[in-house]
Amino acid sequence: MSSTEDRRFEVLRAIVADYVATKEPIGSKTLVERHNLGVSSATVRNDMAVLEAEGYITQPHTSSGRIPTDKGYRQFVDRIAEVKPLSAAERKAILDFLESGVDLDDVLRRGVRLLAQLTRQVAVVQYPTVSASTVRHIEVVALNPARLLLVVITDTGRVDQRIVELGSLIDEEDLAALRGMLGAAMDGKRLATASAAVADLPEQAPLRLRDVLIRVSTMLVETLVEHPEERLVLGGTANLTRNAADFGFPGSLRAVLEALEEQVVVLKILAAAQQPGTVTVRIGEENQVEEMRNTSVVSTGYGAEGAVLGGMGVLGPTRMDYPGTIASVSAVARYIGQVLAGR
């Protein structure tokens, strides 16, 4: 890239930084005063004219300064040389806060709350998907000789409990045999595989356990094929209302808030972010969901032991602190993955 293009990018970078900080259109005089661009005001005015002609900045009102366009934000994000790093104290605080979560639900709720506070945007996290989960352990507890408690624990921290009415009595010997058969069929297997194995158990069981296994397997199959990927945790919605003016025409913010209530819309937004360690930034018109085209979405995947468990990220106006937001999304996703991997 030529030195002229590099200089113009520095002008664009300065406009983005000042507009994000002040919410005010930026003029050439202000840029020269605030930033060490190393050129005259006349050169900056000329660079701004070129940037405007190329669609990177625009003039919202006659005689006002300039603000970035979606194209300008995209150029800025694509050329971020260094994402703002979190301090060691910030990283430790994030990990300590997440590790205090008592179960999967608590960890994800804490992650969303933390991300909303760090970015001052709306934060969202998707529950681990069925396809990514593996059965860590199946426990069978006799509540009484005719009633069992089934506890399924997955590697993502999901815990499902179901009570099965047997319709007959079961003794300790048969209970031990039932535990062994269920453990062999399920432990260490992906949920879909475990579900299929459990469904086949009644045909393989001794006659005396067949009725019990039909009841147990029916309950377990229903449990294993639920769809937690359709569950989301959302936080920080009030942050949008603090920046209502950033959403343009009246009714735009309401459309965004209504779209956020539709889980399928949010899941569609997160669908492209399924790679841990890689942050995706969609700006304005790049969002496929029409109601979100006045917003930016910064998202990534979170995972454990190399497996992608789900997507997470933040949504806010295009006037956003992109370096800080990218760093926060990346850090919280990484630590949620670490916490879940350690459970």
Salt bridges, closest charged atoms under 4 A:
ASP6 OD1 - ARG79 NH2 3.39
GLU10 OE1 - ARG13 NE 2.92
ASP18 OD2 - ARG34 NH1 3.31
ASP18 OD1 - HIS35 NE2 3.02
ASP47 OD2 - ARG7 NE 2.65
ASP47 OD1 - ARG8 NE 3.10
GLU52 OE1 - ARG66 NE 2.90
ASP78 OD1 - ARG74 NH1 2.90
ASP96 OD2 - LYS92 NZ 2.69
ASP105 OD1 - ARG231 NH2 3.68
ASP106 OD2 - ARG110 NE 3.30
GLU139 OE1 - HIS137 NE2 3.22
GLU139 OE2 - ARG179 NE 3.62
ASP160 OD2 - ARG158 NE 2.47
ASP160 OD1 - ARG162 NH1 3.99
GLU165 OE2 - ARG147 NE 2.74
ASP174 OD1 - ARG208 NE 2.68
ASP211 OD2 - ARG215 NE 3.34
GLU226 OE1 - ARG158 NH2 3.53
GLU226 OE2 - ARG162 NH2 2.72
GLU229 OE2 - HIS227 ND1 3.46
ASP246 OD1 - ARG319 NE 3.03
GLU286 OE1 - ARG74 NH2 2.71
ASP321 OD2 - LYS84 NZ 3.15
